[in-house]
């Protein structure tokens, strides 16, 4: 097998394994700048919001992930190792910082190694009507 053919096979394999997430991320998030969010136990995330599609890409910093894992080893309070749940918390914190109380995360899916894409909705919750007096 020639060297070029090997690179093509390796490239196809890498694209399959990552789910073409790099091309997807460039298409949906290359035009937006990052926002930074910090949670407890040294967790820091970069958030890239695509408001047209109501998507937020959450990328943890590798160093903060290492600090978080070290913190959870010694802390009883911080035991949430699920990256999707922590990504949802980061998105909620982002909405608090940007003063958007009606916005909330609706779903999360893994995007490559450690990245999570969160869908969100900003539809105001209906206000309950007062009960009629009898």
HELIX and SHEET records of a PDB file:
HELIX    1   1 UNK A    3  UNK A   18  1                                  16    
HELIX    2   2 UNK A   21  UNK A   29  1                                   9    
HELIX    3   3 UNK A   62  UNK A   74  1                                  13    
HELIX    4   4 UNK A   83  UNK A   97  1                                  15    
SHEET    1   A 5 UNK A  34  UNK A  38  0                                        
SHEET    2   A 5 UNK A  44  UNK A  50 -1                                        
SHEET    3   A 5 UNK A  55  UNK A  60 -1                                        
SHEET    4   A 5 UNK A 115  UNK A 121 -1                                        
SHEET    5   A 5 UNK A 104  UNK A 111 -1                                        
END                                                                             
